[in-house]
Amino acid sequence: MPDTTLQGARIYRSEAGAREVRAWCEERLASWPELRALPELDSQLGPTRAFSAPGGDRTPVVVLSGTNFNSATCVDTARVLARDRPVILVDLPGQPGLSCGVRPRAARAHAYGSWLNEILPLVTGRPAILLGHSLGAAVVLAAKPSDLARCVALVGPAGLTSAAMTPELMRVSLPWMVNPRDDKSTRLLNHMSGPAHRAEGVHPFAPWMTLVGRNCRTSLAPGPLPMECLRPWEDTPVLVATGSDDAFYSPARLHGPARRLLNTDVEVMEGAGHLSLLEQPEGVAELLRSLD
């Protein structure tokens, strides 16, 4: 195995911070007794953690979360998806969670795509739906189609266009980065949420984002992927969806690239924001049913 500490940037500010983040994740994962930890996977990006839960008899789904989110944060969504199908959750290396805490420095899209090609046959022995949210969607598209990728569902996807960067985003993100507290985390999360999911008090995920802000070096959203990554998916069913109120990847921002690059329309999740995977698990489950 290569020495990943020499090839990438450490995401945790300290070992104590890494332990705190991982303890939060372990506790949340343990709240779902049916969720089973798979043996730690060796990969070119370092140790990778994945988790599986039994489900209905529909096509299994492999879930890859977005920036600063992971298997632990989408447990509630996975419970809903498991009513229909087996669920496999995978933590991205280089993101807060239980996989390797080192982020690739250069050629990040290629590195993550190769990583997914490597670990997919280790987590599923039969064709599955690849469900990628935000950064996780870009990782899916950076990988190569295979017999195990029956179809692809991309929610609030990075990789097709650049994320919207607005003055409001700067107003809510910079204070969180400088001095993370639950009130600042709530303002950031409210910016990322749909209208019905904006908290008047403390946002449900504010403690998590505060933990991340204090202990991790966050990463930016990836830019658009090159056509050489997207063209191979032409023969694979691909669904693109986003929240009607997604502050980063709005329907208007995605319609053109989705049609031009993937020859598909954008499904709009009404009332959802960028955290649509967490906000509307039933809606995500319905999208996946359309792919079976």
C-alpha positions, 0 to 999 in steps of 0.5 A: 500500500502507498504511504497516503500521508505523503500523497495527501492532506490530513483533514483532522487538526489533531488526533484528539479531534479525529477521535471525537469525530469518529466517536460521534459517528460510531455512536450514531451508526450504533443507533441502527442495530440492523446496520452491520460494519463490513470489514475494513477495506484496503484501498489506494486512498487508505482504509475505507469503512462501509456498512450494510443493512438488509432490506427489501427485494429490490436492487441494492443501493450503494450510498456515497455522501457529500462534503462533510457528511457520511454514513453516520449522518444519513442513517435515518435516510438509509432506514427508509431506503432499506424498506425497499432494498439492501443498503450499503453506506460507504465513507469517502476517504478524505472526508470526516467519518470513519475512512482514512483521514487523508484527502488526495492533493491533486487529480482528486476526481481521478483518484476518487473514481479509481477508488470507487472502481476498486472498492465497489466489488468489495462491498457488493457482489451483485448489480446495484444502484449507485446513489451519490449526493453532492461530492458523492455524485461527482465520485460516482461519475468519475468512476468507470461503468461496470456490471456492478453499476446497474444504474446511477442516481445523482442527488444535488450533484457536483461534477456537472457544473460549478456550485453557486457561490453567493454573498449569502453563502459567504455570510453564513460559511465564513463565521462557521469556519472561523469560530464554529458554534451551534448557532453559526452551524445552524445558519449555514445548515439553514442556507443548505436546507429547504424552507420546511427544514430550516430550524428556528432553534438549533438545527438537528445537524448543528452539533455535527457541523460544529464538531466538523468545523472545530476539528476538520479542514473542510474541502470545497465542492469539486468543479465540473468533470471533464467529458472523458469522465462523463461520456462512458456513462452514456449507456447506463441509466442515469437519474439526476435530481435536485431540490427546488431550493438547492442553494448550490445546484439549483434545477436551473443550474443543472438542467442544461448540463444534465441534458447536454452531458448525460442526455437526461432531465432533472427531477425536481424535489419540491421544497428540498434544499441541498440537503435533500438526501437527508430532508426527503428520504421518502422522495429519494426512495421514490426516485430509486423505485423509478430505476428498478 
